[in-house]
Amino acid sequence: MASLSSIPYPRHAPPPPPPPPPIPLRQCKTHRARPIRASSSASDGAGELSLTDGARRRWSEAVDSEKLKEREARERKEEVNRKIASQKAISVILRREATKALIEKKRGPTNSRKLLPRTVLEALHERITALRWESALKMKSTRGCQPDVHTYSILVKSCLQVFAFDKVQDLLSDMEAEGIRPNTITYNTLIDSYGKAKMFAEMESRIAEMLHQPDCEPDVWTMNSTLRAFRSSGQIGTMEKCYEKFQSAGIQPNIRTFNILLDSYAKAGNYEKMSVVMEYMQKYQYSWTSVTYNVLIDAFGRAGNLKQMEHVFRLMLSERIKPNCVTLCSLVRAYGQAGKADKIKGVLRFIDNSDVMLDTVFFNCLVDAFGRMECFAEMKDALEMMKQKGCKPDKITYRTMVKAYSNSGMMSHVKELQALFESGWKSSTEDGEV
């Protein structure tokens, strides 16, 4: 059986070539591949100039004066740009508000030509963003504003975002009554939402319905939504069958497809198939994304292979792909499970020298890691750092700290936390601040 260390690492590569043959996921023999080590070499040369002290001083003063002028010019330009951007933002807001008022008032047939589709869609988007979808639904009955498939697709998406599946069915019935056929975007929206809600019967029904529609073919977004749905429910076999069917229909995968497959096999601990996907990506020159790196870092960390995890992290940095909270959570979790407190402190030093935006989830991982190792001083420091970064502790933070203290028999600290939770954390949670 293949191990994670046999997974090949990428070289810097151009965009992928024409569509490659399918991956034999369900029947595959894995060949071990040696990791590709990132290496670089560069040589620089520099000439030297000999100047007298007076010439050097005059040269330095001229350079400083030029830099000062450039900085002042840059600051003036930035100030002008800020004012222009502010004016544009206000203008956009005013135009959108005027558009909404116009659509409510313009009901006469003589003015219908003035209601441009883009104007209507912008107003729909604004209302949907604010979850004012009841108002958005009312717009489709506005005289002189005939909805089309794009309008209905936006309305369908707005209802699905709040899980109003009954209203979605009403919209689809309206479309059928008006002779408007759903397009690929409409079906992809439905398939993705049903998949996330684990409504697999409805999802498969929409796929079958889509296949029977003329001029409405599934695409890579259809495939990715379907694979993601079965991955999230752990149905790896069904996911693989769907992948093969989509490929046999001529739909080629993209990098998101491979990230979904990698994540599925990583979480299932199936390193053999994970290795097959990695070899395929390397062979056909698919460049890794931050998601790819995060999946691999997490997989190595969960397997306890810290050496390979760190190698992938260094490779990520060398490719100038910025780590995020997901990356850092995986590192901290792995070091915590391995009892490497010094390594976690190294991650914190990396954070101090970066601009990564931290969240409550990361700090909960940090608190859990220090609690596992009974590093209670560091655990309290993590809580303080959490507040300094503007993140509020939540119930998970509280429960994690209580568990750590309880496992070590430190009941006085547990009571102190309970009092703190009752006075501060609990009220913040109930108020929706956490």
N, C-alpha and C positions, 0 to 999 in steps of 0.2 A: 504493500500500500504506500502511496506517495506521501511524503511529509511536506510540511509547509516550507521547509528550507529548500525544497527542490523547485520552488516557483521562480520562474525567470523574471528578472527585472528589466525595465524598458531602457532602451537607448532613446536619445532625442531624435524624433522622427518627423517626417512631413505628414500632411493629411493622408488618410487612408486611400488605397488604390480602388479600382472598380470592385464591385461586390464579390467577396470570396465565397467558397463553398460552405455549406452548413457545418456546424460543430456536431459531431456525434456524441451528444451528451449522455445518452442512456446506455450506449455501448462504446466504451472507450478504453483504450490501454494507454496508460500514462508513461511517457518517457521522462526520466529525470533530466532536469536541465540545471546546469550550474548557474548560480546567481551571477549576474553581470555586475561587476564592481564599477562604480562611478569613479572616473579618474580624469584629471585635467592637468595640463602643463602649459605654462606660458613663460615667455622670456621678454623682458623689457630692457630697452636701452635708453640712456639719457645723456645728452651732451652737457658740458659744463662751460660756463661763461665766467670770465674774470673781470670784475669791475672794481674801480677805486671806491673808497668810502663815500666820497661826495656824490659820485654818480649813483651809487647804490641807494643813498639817502634820497636823492631827487627822484629816482625811479620808484622807490617805495611810496613817497608822498603823492606822486602822480597816480599810481595804482589805487591808493586809498581814496583819493579824490574821485577817481572814475567809478569806483565801487559805490561810493556814497551817492553819486548822481544816479547810478543805475538803480539802487535801492529806493531812492525817493521817487524815481519815475515809475518803478514797479508798484510802489504803494499807492501812488496817485491812480494808476490804471486799475488796481484792485478795488479801490474805493468807488471809482466810476462804474466798474462792472457790478459791484454789490448794489448800487443804486438802480442800475438798469434791471438787474435780476429781480429786485424787490418790486419795481414798477410792473414788470412782466407778470409776476406772480399775482399781484393785485388785479391786473387786467384780465388774467385768465379766470380768476374767481368771479369777477363782475360779469364777464361774458357768459359763464355757465349759469349764474343766477338769472341773468336776463333771458337765457335760452329756456330755462324751466318755466319762467313766467310767460314767455311767448307761447310755448306749447299749450299751456292751460287756456290762454285767451284766443289763440288763432283757431277758430272752429269753422269759419266760413269757407265754402268751396273755392272762392275766388283767390284766397290766399294760400291754397294748398301747395302751389309750386315753390313757395318761399321756404318750405320746411325741408331742408336738405337732409338726406339720410345720415350724413356724418354728424350734423347738429343733433338729430334725434338720438343717435347712438351715444354721443357724449353725455347728453342729459340722462339717458338710461344708466350709463356707467356711474355717473355721480350719485344717483339715487341708490343703485345697488351697493356701491361702496359703503354708503351710510346705512345699509340694511333697510332702506325704505322701499322694499320691493313691492309692498301693496300699492304705493304710489306709482312705481314703475309699471306694474301690471295695468293700471288704469290708463297709462299712456297709449296702449295698443288700440284702445277704442276711440282715440282722438280723431276727429274728422279731418281729412286731408293728410293724415299720417298713416299710410298703409304699411303695416309691418311686413318684413320679408323674413327669410330664413335666418339672417344674421340677427335681426331683432329678437326673434323667438329663441335663438341659441343663447343670447345674453339673459333673457328672462328665465330660461330653463336653468342656467348656471346659478342665477341668483337664488332660485328656490332650492336647488340642491345644496347650496352652501348652508342653508338653515334646516336641511333635511325635511323640506316640505314636499315629500314625494307625491302626495295627493294632488297638489297644485301642478306638479310637473305633468301628471297624466292629463289634467284638464288642458294644459297648454298644448300637449301633443294632439289631443282631440281637436282643439281649435285649428291647429295647423292642417290636420287632415280635412276638416270641414272647408277650409279656405283654399285647399288644393296646393298647399305649400309642403314640399317634401323636405324632410330633415337631410342635412348634408353630413359629410364626414366629421366636421367639428361638433355638430349636435350629438352624433352618436358617441364620439370620443368622450364628450362631457358626461353623458349618461353612463357609459361603461366605467369611466374612472370613478365616478361618485358611487355607483352601485358596488364597485369593488372595494372601495374604502369602507363602505357600510357593511361589508361582508354579505351583501345580498346577491349571492352567486347565481341563483336561478334567474333573477331579473337581468343580471349582467350577461349571462350566456344567451338569454332570450334576445337582448338588444344586438348582440353580435350576429346571431342567426338572422335577425330582421335586417341588419345592415348588409349582409351578404346577398340578400334577395332584392335589394334596392338597385335599380339601374343608375349608373353614373355615381355610385357612392361606394367606394372601395376602402377596406381597412388600410391603415398605414402603420408606420413604426410607432406612432403614439398609441394606436389601438393595441398593438402588441405589448408595448411597455406597461400600459395600464392593466392589461390582463395578467401579465407575468407578476406585476407588483401585488396584485390582489391575492393570487394564490401563494405568493411568497409570504405575505404577512400572516396567512393562516396556516403556514407550515405544510402546504400541499405541494411538495417538491416534485413528485411524480407527475401530477396534473400540470404543473408549470412547465415541465420539460416537454410534455406532449403538445401543449399549446405552442411552445417555441418552435417545435418541429413543423407543426401545421402551418404556422405563419411563414416560416422560411420556405416550405414547399409551395406556398402561394406566391412566392416571389418577393416577399417583404424582407428587406435586409436590415440587420440590427445596427444600432449606433452605440456610442460609448455608454449611454444610459442603460441600454439593454444589458451590456456586459457587467455594469455595476450592480444591476439587480441580480443577475446570476451569481456573481461573486459573493454578494451579501447573503444570498440564500444558502449557498454551500458553506460559507464561513460560519453562519449561525448554526447550521446542521452538523458542523464538524467534518464535512466531507471534503477533505483536503485533496483527494485524488481528482475530483471533478473541478475543484477550484484551480488546481494546477493546469488542467486541460484548457480552461478558459484563458488563463494567463498566457500559456504558450500560443494560443490562437491569436490573442491580442498582439503579442510580440511579432508573430509571423506576418500579420497583415498590417502592422504599423499603426495601431490605434494608440494615441497618446493618452497617458493617464491624467485623470482629473483629481481634484481634492477629494471627491467621494471615493475614488479608487484607492487612494492612499489611506484614507480613513478606514475603509473596510479592511485593508491588509494589516494596518497597525492594530486594529481591534482584534483581528483574528490571531495574530502572533501573540498579542498580550494575553488573550484568554487561554491560549495554549501554553503559556508560561515560557515562550521562546523570546526572552527579552533581547537577546543579541540581534536576532533578525528584525524584531520590532524597532529597535534603535537604528538599524541599518536603513530600513524603509523611511523612518523619520528624517534621517540625514539626507537621503535621496530626495525626499520631498522638498527639503530646504534648498538643496543644490539646484533643483529645477525651478526655483523661485515660485513655488506654489505655497501660498500663505496658510499655515495651520489655523484652525478655528477651535471653538469650544469642544466640538466632537473629538478632534484630534487629542486635545489636552486631557479630556475626560478619560480616553482610552489609555493614555500613558499613565495617568495618576492611578487609575483602577488596577492596571497591571502591576505597577510598583507596590501598591498597597497589598495586593494579594501575595506578592513575593517578599514582603517585609523589607523593602528598600526605601527607608525614610530619606536617606541622603539623595537618592535619585529624584524623589518628589520635590525636595528642596531645589534641585537643579532645574526642574520644570518651572518652579516659582521664579527662579532667577531669569529663566528664558522669558517668562511673562513680563517681568519688570523691564526688560529691554525690547519689548514688542508693543504693538498697539492692538493686540487681540482683545475684543470685547468679551468680557466674562459675564456669565449669567448664574442664576441660582443653582441650576443643575450641576455646573462645574464645582461650585463650592460644596454642594452636597456630596459629590464624589470625593472631594478633598477631605471633608470632615469624616467620611466613612473610612477612607484609607488610613488616616492618622488614628482613628478610633480602633481599627483592627489591630494596629501595632502598639496600642496602649500609649501612644504619644499624646498625652492629654494636654500638655502645655501647647504643643503645636496645633492641636485640635481647637483650643480656645483662640489661638492666634488666627486660625483660619476663619473663625467666626467674626473676629474683629476686622480682618481684611475684607471679609464679605460686606460688612457695613461701610467700610471706607470706599469700596468700589460701587456703592449705591445699590447693592443687591440685598433684598430683604429675606431673612430666614423664613422658611415655611414649615409645615407640619413634618415634612420628611427630614428637615434639618434637626428638628426637636427629637423625633423618634430615633434618629441615628445616634445622636449624642446620648440619649437615655439608654439605648441598647449598649453602647460602649461602656458607660459607667456601670450599668447593672452587671455586665459580664465580668467586671473587675471588682464587684462588691462595694463600689463607692456610692452607697445609698444617700449619703449627705449631699453629694453633687446632684443626684437624681432629684431630690426634694427641692434643691435650689433651682434646678431647671424647670420643674413643675411650677414653682412660684413665678418664675420669669415668663413662662408660657402663658399662665393665667393672666398675668398683668399686662404683658406686651404683645407677644406673638399671637395669642388667641384672638385678641381684638383686631389685630391687623389682618388676620386671615378672614375673620367674619366680615370685615369692611371691604374685602376684595382687594386689599393692597398687596397681598402676597400672591 
